[in-house]
Amino acid sequence: MISVKEAIIVEGKYDKIKLASVVDAVIIVTNGFGIFRDREKLELIRYYARKTGIIILTDSDSAGRKIRGYIRSAVNEGRIINVYIPDVFGKEKRKEKPSAEGKLGVEGIDVKTLTAAFEKAGVFSDERTSEPDITKLTLYELGLSGGKDSSALRQKLQRSLDLPSLMSAGALIEVLNTMMTAEELGEHVRKLKEEEDDI
């Protein structure tokens, strides 16, 4: 069990149960889109953002993306860390059928993958000593944005790093900066392009 000082925001009670087996932390449940109408819970999230910082861990589907975006826009003070689970297709054991997009939510992700998602976001590491150096310009220069095949290359990059497909450029930059430097990203993209050339 890993102790995490930030409060972790998840969508549902089964996500909370799953996460409680991995980390020792305050875990707040949004009740899905219920957060849009729950002023008290939003105030609690704002409080933790200012006090300890918050970690947003939603499903990798479009609903999870909307909830994440809503919380980010509603919290204007404090520290926010985004943890992203990869796109894993399947069905949770307790459900009769898969979700609309066919992706597993937080509750269905195995412990190893969940732990790796936290590591990628820099949650378990000491504070980074160097300044984040991956920017929108970096993505452009590496062919990850603004070009004819940029979208396909960006999707390939996200798959190779076990990141969800539904990420904005800003979210991608944020998580990449917790995982690597611009130089390391450049090397990773170069290898991805070489793999394309070998096909």
C-alpha positions in Angstrom: 0.0 0.0 0.0 1.4 3.4 -1.1 0.7 6.5 0.9 -0.4 9.5 -1.2 -0.8 12.9 0.4 -3.1 14.3 -2.3 -6.9 13.6 -2.3 -7.8 11.4 -5.2 -11.0 12.1 -7.2 -12.7 9.1 -8.8 -16.1 8.7 -10.6 -17.8 5.9 -8.6 -17.8 3.8 -5.4 -16.4 0.7 -7.1 -13.4 2.9 -8.4 -12.9 3.9 -4.8 -12.9 0.3 -3.6 -10.4 -0.7 -6.2 -8.1 2.3 -5.5 -8.2 1.7 -1.7 -6.5 -1.6 -2.4 -3.6 0.3 -4.0 -3.1 3.6 -2.1 -3.6 5.0 1.3 -5.3 8.4 0.6 -8.4 10.4 0.9 -10.6 9.3 -2.0 -13.6 11.4 -3.1 -16.3 10.0 -5.4 -18.0 12.3 -7.9 -20.9 10.0 -8.5 -20.3 10.4 -12.2 -22.0 13.5 -13.6 -23.5 14.1 -10.1 -20.6 16.4 -9.5 -22.1 18.9 -11.9 -24.9 19.5 -9.3 -23.1 18.8 -6.0 -21.8 22.2 -4.8 -20.7 20.8 -1.4 -18.6 18.1 -2.9 -17.1 20.6 -5.3 -16.2 22.8 -2.4 -14.6 19.8 -0.7 -12.5 19.2 -3.8 -11.5 22.8 -4.0 -10.5 22.7 -0.3 -8.2 19.6 -0.9 -6.8 21.2 -4.1 -5.6 24.2 -1.9 -4.6 22.1 1.1 -2.9 19.0 -0.2 -3.4 19.0 -4.0 -5.8 16.7 -5.8 -5.3 13.8 -8.2 -8.0 13.4 -10.9 -8.4 9.7 -11.9 -11.4 9.2 -14.2 -12.2 6.6 -16.8 -10.6 6.9 -20.2 -14.0 7.3 -22.0 -15.7 10.5 -23.1 -17.7 10.7 -19.8 -14.5 10.5 -17.8 -13.0 13.2 -20.0 -16.0 15.5 -19.4 -15.9 15.0 -15.6 -12.1 15.6 -15.6 -12.5 18.8 -17.6 -15.3 20.1 -15.4 -13.3 19.6 -12.2 -10.2 21.2 -13.8 -12.2 24.3 -14.8 -14.0 24.5 -11.4 -10.8 24.3 -9.3 -9.0 27.6 -9.9 -6.6 27.4 -6.9 -4.2 24.7 -5.7 -2.5 21.8 -7.3 -4.0 19.3 -9.8 -2.3 16.1 -11.0 -4.0 14.2 -13.7 -3.6 10.4 -13.7 -4.7 8.7 -16.9 -5.5 5.0 -17.3 -4.9 3.5 -20.7 -7.6 2.4 -23.1 -8.3 -1.2 -22.1 -11.2 -2.8 -23.9 -13.4 -5.2 -22.0 -16.2 -5.5 -19.4 -16.1 -5.2 -15.6 -17.0 -8.4 -13.8 -20.0 -7.0 -12.0 -21.6 -5.6 -15.2 -23.7 -7.6 -17.7 -22.3 -5.8 -20.7 -19.4 -3.5 -21.6 -19.7 0.3 -21.4 -20.9 2.3 -24.4 -17.3 2.7 -25.7 -16.3 -0.8 -24.6 -13.5 0.5 -22.3 -12.7 -0.7 -18.8 -13.1 2.0 -16.1 -10.9 2.5 -13.1 -12.5 -0.4 -11.3 -11.7 -2.9 -14.0 -8.0 -1.9 -14.4 -5.5 -4.3 -12.8 -3.4 -3.1 -9.9 -0.1 -3.2 -11.8 -1.6 -0.9 -14.6 -3.1 1.4 -12.0 0.2 1.7 -10.2 2.0 2.4 -13.5 -0.5 5.2 -14.3 0.3 6.9 -11.0 4.1 6.5 -11.7 3.7 8.0 -15.1 2.0 11.0 -13.6 4.9 11.5 -11.2 2.8 10.8 -8.1 5.3 8.4 -6.4 8.5 10.2 -7.4 10.2 13.0 -5.6 9.6 16.5 -7.0 11.2 16.9 -10.4 14.3 19.1 -10.3 14.3 20.2 -13.9 11.6 22.4 -15.4 9.1 20.8 -17.7 10.4 21.4 -21.3 7.8 19.8 -23.5 5.5 22.4 -25.1 3.1 22.8 -27.9 6.0 23.8 -30.1 7.8 20.6 -29.1 4.8 18.6 -30.4 4.8 20.6 -33.6 8.5 20.2 -34.2 8.3 16.4 -33.7 5.4 16.1 -36.1 2.8 15.3 -33.4 0.7 18.4 -34.2 0.0 20.6 -37.2 1.0 18.1 -39.9 -0.8 15.8 -42.3 -0.2 12.6 -40.3 0.2 14.3 -36.9 -3.0 12.8 -35.5 -2.0 9.2 -36.4 1.5 9.7 -35.0 0.1 11.2 -31.8 -2.3 8.2 -31.4 0.6 5.8 -31.9 2.6 7.7 -29.3 -0.2 7.5 -26.8 -0.7 3.8 -27.4 3.0 3.1 -27.0 3.0 4.9 -23.6 -0.3 3.3 -22.5 -2.2 6.6 -22.4 -5.8 6.9 -23.4 -6.7 8.0 -26.9 -9.1 10.8 -25.7 -6.5 13.4 -24.6 -6.3 17.1 -25.5 -2.9 18.4 -26.6 -2.6 20.3 -23.3 -3.3 17.1 -21.3 -0.8 15.2 -23.3 1.9 17.8 -22.8 1.2 17.8 -19.0 1.5 14.0 -18.7 4.5 13.8 -21.0 6.3 16.3 -18.8 5.9 14.0 -15.8 7.3 11.1 -17.8 10.2 12.4 -19.8 12.2 15.3 -21.1 11.8 16.8 -24.6 15.0 15.1 -25.7 13.6 11.7 -24.5 10.3 12.4 -26.2 12.2 13.2 -29.5 14.1 9.9 -29.2 10.8 8.0 -28.6 9.1 9.6 -31.5 12.1 8.9 -33.8 11.8 5.2 -32.9 8.1 5.2 -33.6 8.8 6.7 -37.1 11.5 4.2 -37.8 9.0 1.4 -37.0 6.6 2.9 -39.5 9.4 3.0 -42.1 10.2 -0.7 -41.5 6.6 -1.8 -42.2 
